[in-house]
Amino acid sequence: MVSFWQHWPNRAAALYGKRNHAETAFSMIQRLFGYRLRCRTEIGRKNEVQAKLSIFNLFLLARKENFDGT
């Protein structure tokens, strides 16, 4: 990893920025809905995660509209 940062600092910074955005989004989702999944089956867990992501996206859209004043 150190070698990657030394040889390609621009690429490393871009990748680290993407990771930072992803971790921030996961942190926000966990803060809003909790970190535990309540479903026992694999299909149920996938559905629960998809529902949380959909609701989180709606939350961000609603928040954006409030800040834009539209």
Distance bins in CASP14 RR format, pairs under 12 A and 6 or more apart:
PFRMAT RR
TARGET T0000
AUTHOR 0000-0000-0000
RMODE 2
METHOD distances of the structure
MODEL  1
1 7 0 0 0 0 0 1 0 0 0 0 0
1 8 0 0 0 0 0 1 0 0 0 0 0
1 12 0 0 0 0 1 0 0 0 0 0 0
1 15 0 0 0 0 0 1 0 0 0 0 0
1 16 0 0 0 0 0 1 0 0 0 0 0
2 8 0 0 0 0 0 1 0 0 0 0 0
2 9 0 0 0 0 0 1 0 0 0 0 0
2 12 0 0 0 0 1 0 0 0 0 0 0
3 9 0 0 0 0 0 1 0 0 0 0 0
3 12 0 0 0 0 0 1 0 0 0 0 0
4 10 0 0 0 0 0 1 0 0 0 0 0
4 11 1 0 0 1 0 0 0 0 0 0 0
4 12 1 0 1 0 0 0 0 0 0 0 0
4 13 0 0 0 0 0 1 0 0 0 0 0
4 14 0 0 0 0 0 1 0 0 0 0 0
4 15 0 0 0 0 1 0 0 0 0 0 0
4 16 0 0 0 0 0 1 0 0 0 0 0
5 11 0 0 0 0 1 0 0 0 0 0 0
5 12 1 0 1 0 0 0 0 0 0 0 0
5 13 0 0 0 0 1 0 0 0 0 0 0
5 14 0 0 0 0 0 1 0 0 0 0 0
5 15 0 0 0 0 0 1 0 0 0 0 0
5 16 0 0 0 0 1 0 0 0 0 0 0
6 12 0 0 0 0 1 0 0 0 0 0 0
8 14 0 0 0 0 1 0 0 0 0 0 0
8 15 0 0 0 0 1 0 0 0 0 0 0
8 16 0 0 0 0 0 1 0 0 0 0 0
9 15 0 0 0 0 0 1 0 0 0 0 0
9 16 0 0 0 0 0 1 0 0 0 0 0
10 16 0 0 0 0 0 1 0 0 0 0 0
10 17 0 0 0 0 0 1 0 0 0 0 0
11 17 0 0 0 0 0 1 0 0 0 0 0
11 18 0 0 0 0 0 1 0 0 0 0 0
12 18 0 0 0 0 0 1 0 0 0 0 0
12 19 0 0 0 0 0 1 0 0 0 0 0
13 19 0 0 0 0 0 1 0 0 0 0 0
13 20 0 0 0 0 0 1 0 0 0 0 0
14 20 0 0 0 0 0 1 0 0 0 0 0
14 21 0 0 0 0 0 1 0 0 0 0 0
15 21 0 0 0 0 0 1 0 0 0 0 0
15 22 0 0 0 0 0 1 0 0 0 0 0
16 22 0 0 0 0 0 1 0 0 0 0 0
16 23 0 0 0 0 0 1 0 0 0 0 0
17 23 0 0 0 0 1 0 0 0 0 0 0
17 24 0 0 0 0 1 0 0 0 0 0 0
18 24 0 0 0 0 0 1 0 0 0 0 0
18 25 0 0 0 0 0 1 0 0 0 0 0
19 25 0 0 0 0 0 1 0 0 0 0 0
19 26 0 0 0 0 0 1 0 0 0 0 0
20 26 0 0 0 0 0 1 0 0 0 0 0
20 27 0 0 0 0 0 1 0 0 0 0 0
21 27 0 0 0 0 0 1 0 0 0 0 0
21 28 0 0 0 0 0 1 0 0 0 0 0
22 28 0 0 0 0 0 1 0 0 0 0 0
22 29 0 0 0 0 0 1 0 0 0 0 0
23 29 0 0 0 0 0 1 0 0 0 0 0
23 30 0 0 0 0 0 1 0 0 0 0 0
24 30 0 0 0 0 0 1 0 0 0 0 0
24 31 0 0 0 0 0 1 0 0 0 0 0
24 56 0 0 0 0 0 1 0 0 0 0 0
24 60 0 0 0 0 0 1 0 0 0 0 0
25 31 0 0 0 0 0 1 0 0 0 0 0
25 32 0 0 0 0 0 1 0 0 0 0 0
25 52 0 0 0 0 0 1 0 0 0 0 0
25 53 0 0 0 0 1 0 0 0 0 0 0
25 56 1 0 0 1 0 0 0 0 0 0 0
25 57 0 0 0 0 0 1 0 0 0 0 0
25 59 0 0 0 0 0 1 0 0 0 0 0
25 60 0 0 0 0 1 0 0 0 0 0 0
26 32 0 0 0 0 0 1 0 0 0 0 0
26 33 0 0 0 0 0 1 0 0 0 0 0
26 34 0 0 0 0 0 1 0 0 0 0 0
26 35 0 0 0 0 1 0 0 0 0 0 0
26 49 0 0 0 0 0 1 0 0 0 0 0
26 52 0 0 0 0 0 1 0 0 0 0 0
26 53 0 0 0 0 0 1 0 0 0 0 0
26 56 0 0 0 0 1 0 0 0 0 0 0
27 33 0 0 0 0 0 1 0 0 0 0 0
27 34 0 0 0 0 0 1 0 0 0 0 0
27 35 0 0 0 0 1 0 0 0 0 0 0
27 56 0 0 0 0 0 1 0 0 0 0 0
28 34 0 0 0 0 0 1 0 0 0 0 0
28 35 0 0 0 0 0 1 0 0 0 0 0
28 52 0 0 0 0 0 1 0 0 0 0 0
28 53 0 0 0 0 0 1 0 0 0 0 0
28 55 0 0 0 0 0 1 0 0 0 0 0
28 56 1 0 0 1 0 0 0 0 0 0 0
28 57 0 0 0 0 0 1 0 0 0 0 0
28 59 0 0 0 0 1 0 0 0 0 0 0
28 60 0 0 0 0 1 0 0 0 0 0 0
28 63 0 0 0 0 0 1 0 0 0 0 0
29 35 0 0 0 0 1 0 0 0 0 0 0
29 37 0 0 0 0 0 1 0 0 0 0 0
29 48 0 0 0 0 0 1 0 0 0 0 0
29 49 0 0 0 0 1 0 0 0 0 0 0
29 50 0 0 0 0 0 1 0 0 0 0 0
29 51 0 0 0 0 0 1 0 0 0 0 0
29 52 1 0 1 0 0 0 0 0 0 0 0
29 53 1 0 0 1 0 0 0 0 0 0 0
29 54 0 0 0 0 0 1 0 0 0 0 0
29 55 0 0 0 0 1 0 0 0 0 0 0
29 56 1 0 1 0 0 0 0 0 0 0 0
29 57 0 0 0 0 0 1 0 0 0 0 0
29 59 0 0 0 0 1 0 0 0 0 0 0
29 60 0 0 0 0 0 1 0 0 0 0 0
30 36 0 0 0 0 1 0 0 0 0 0 0
30 37 0 0 0 0 0 1 0 0 0 0 0
30 49 0 0 0 0 0 1 0 0 0 0 0
30 52 0 0 0 0 1 0 0 0 0 0 0
30 56 0 0 0 0 0 1 0 0 0 0 0
31 52 0 0 0 0 0 1 0 0 0 0 0
31 56 0 0 0 0 0 1 0 0 0 0 0
31 59 0 0 0 0 0 1 0 0 0 0 0
32 52 0 0 0 0 1 0 0 0 0 0 0
32 53 0 0 0 0 0 1 0 0 0 0 0
32 55 0 0 0 0 1 0 0 0 0 0 0
32 56 1 0 0 1 0 0 0 0 0 0 0
32 57 0 0 0 0 0 1 0 0 0 0 0
32 58 0 0 0 0 0 1 0 0 0 0 0
32 59 1 0 0 1 0 0 0 0 0 0 0
32 60 0 0 0 0 0 1 0 0 0 0 0
32 63 0 0 0 0 0 1 0 0 0 0 0
33 48 0 0 0 0 1 0 0 0 0 0 0
33 49 0 0 0 0 1 0 0 0 0 0 0
33 51 0 0 0 0 1 0 0 0 0 0 0
33 52 1 0 1 0 0 0 0 0 0 0 0
33 53 0 0 0 0 1 0 0 0 0 0 0
33 54 0 0 0 0 0 1 0 0 0 0 0
33 55 1 0 0 1 0 0 0 0 0 0 0
33 56 1 0 0 1 0 0 0 0 0 0 0
33 59 0 0 0 0 0 1 0 0 0 0 0
34 48 0 0 0 0 0 1 0 0 0 0 0
34 52 0 0 0 0 1 0 0 0 0 0 0
34 56 0 0 0 0 0 1 0 0 0 0 0
35 49 0 0 0 0 0 1 0 0 0 0 0
35 52 0 0 0 0 0 1 0 0 0 0 0
36 45 0 0 0 0 0 1 0 0 0 0 0
36 48 0 0 0 0 1 0 0 0 0 0 0
36 49 0 0 0 0 0 1 0 0 0 0 0
36 52 0 0 0 0 0 1 0 0 0 0 0
37 43 0 0 0 0 0 1 0 0 0 0 0
37 44 0 0 0 0 1 0 0 0 0 0 0
37 45 1 0 1 0 0 0 0 0 0 0 0
37 46 0 0 0 0 1 0 0 0 0 0 0
37 47 0 0 0 0 0 1 0 0 0 0 0
37 48 1 0 1 0 0 0 0 0 0 0 0
37 49 1 0 0 1 0 0 0 0 0 0 0
37 50 0 0 0 0 0 1 0 0 0 0 0
37 51 0 0 0 0 0 1 0 0 0 0 0
37 52 0 0 0 0 1 0 0 0 0 0 0
38 44 0 0 0 0 1 0 0 0 0 0 0
38 45 0 0 0 0 1 0 0 0 0 0 0
38 47 0 0 0 0 0 1 0 0 0 0 0
38 48 1 0 0 1 0 0 0 0 0 0 0
38 49 0 0 0 0 0 1 0 0 0 0 0
38 51 0 0 0 0 0 1 0 0 0 0 0
38 52 0 0 0 0 0 1 0 0 0 0 0
39 45 1 0 1 0 0 0 0 0 0 0 0
39 46 0 0 0 0 1 0 0 0 0 0 0
39 47 1 0 0 1 0 0 0 0 0 0 0
39 48 1 0 1 0 0 0 0 0 0 0 0
39 49 0 0 0 0 1 0 0 0 0 0 0
39 50 0 0 0 0 0 1 0 0 0 0 0
39 51 0 0 0 0 0 1 0 0 0 0 0
39 52 0 0 0 0 0 1 0 0 0 0 0
40 47 0 0 0 0 0 1 0 0 0 0 0
40 48 0 0 0 0 0 1 0 0 0 0 0
41 47 0 0 0 0 1 0 0 0 0 0 0
41 48 0 0 0 0 0 1 0 0 0 0 0
42 48 0 0 0 0 0 1 0 0 0 0 0
42 49 0 0 0 0 0 1 0 0 0 0 0
43 49 0 0 0 0 0 1 0 0 0 0 0
43 50 0 0 0 0 0 1 0 0 0 0 0
44 50 0 0 0 0 1 0 0 0 0 0 0
44 51 0 0 0 0 1 0 0 0 0 0 0
44 52 0 0 0 0 0 1 0 0 0 0 0
45 51 0 0 0 0 0 1 0 0 0 0 0
45 52 0 0 0 0 0 1 0 0 0 0 0
46 52 0 0 0 0 0 1 0 0 0 0 0
46 53 0 0 0 0 0 1 0 0 0 0 0
47 53 0 0 0 0 0 1 0 0 0 0 0
47 54 0 0 0 0 0 1 0 0 0 0 0
48 54 0 0 0 0 0 1 0 0 0 0 0
48 55 0 0 0 0 0 1 0 0 0 0 0
49 55 0 0 0 0 0 1 0 0 0 0 0
49 56 0 0 0 0 0 1 0 0 0 0 0
50 56 0 0 0 0 0 1 0 0 0 0 0
50 57 0 0 0 0 0 1 0 0 0 0 0
51 57 0 0 0 0 0 1 0 0 0 0 0
51 58 0 0 0 0 0 1 0 0 0 0 0
52 58 0 0 0 0 0 1 0 0 0 0 0
52 59 0 0 0 0 0 1 0 0 0 0 0
53 59 0 0 0 0 0 1 0 0 0 0 0
53 60 0 0 0 0 0 1 0 0 0 0 0
54 60 0 0 0 0 0 1 0 0 0 0 0
54 61 0 0 0 0 0 1 0 0 0 0 0
55 61 0 0 0 0 0 1 0 0 0 0 0
55 62 0 0 0 0 0 1 0 0 0 0 0
56 62 0 0 0 0 0 1 0 0 0 0 0
56 63 0 0 0 0 0 1 0 0 0 0 0
57 63 0 0 0 0 0 1 0 0 0 0 0
57 64 0 0 0 0 0 1 0 0 0 0 0
58 64 0 0 0 0 0 1 0 0 0 0 0
58 65 0 0 0 0 0 1 0 0 0 0 0
59 65 0 0 0 0 0 1 0 0 0 0 0
59 66 0 0 0 0 0 1 0 0 0 0 0
60 66 0 0 0 0 0 1 0 0 0 0 0
60 67 0 0 0 0 0 1 0 0 0 0 0
61 67 0 0 0 0 0 1 0 0 0 0 0
61 68 0 0 0 0 0 1 0 0 0 0 0
61 70 0 0 0 0 0 1 0 0 0 0 0
62 68 0 0 0 0 0 1 0 0 0 0 0
62 69 0 0 0 0 0 1 0 0 0 0 0
62 70 0 0 0 0 0 1 0 0 0 0 0
63 69 0 0 0 0 0 1 0 0 0 0 0
64 70 0 0 0 0 1 0 0 0 0 0 0
END
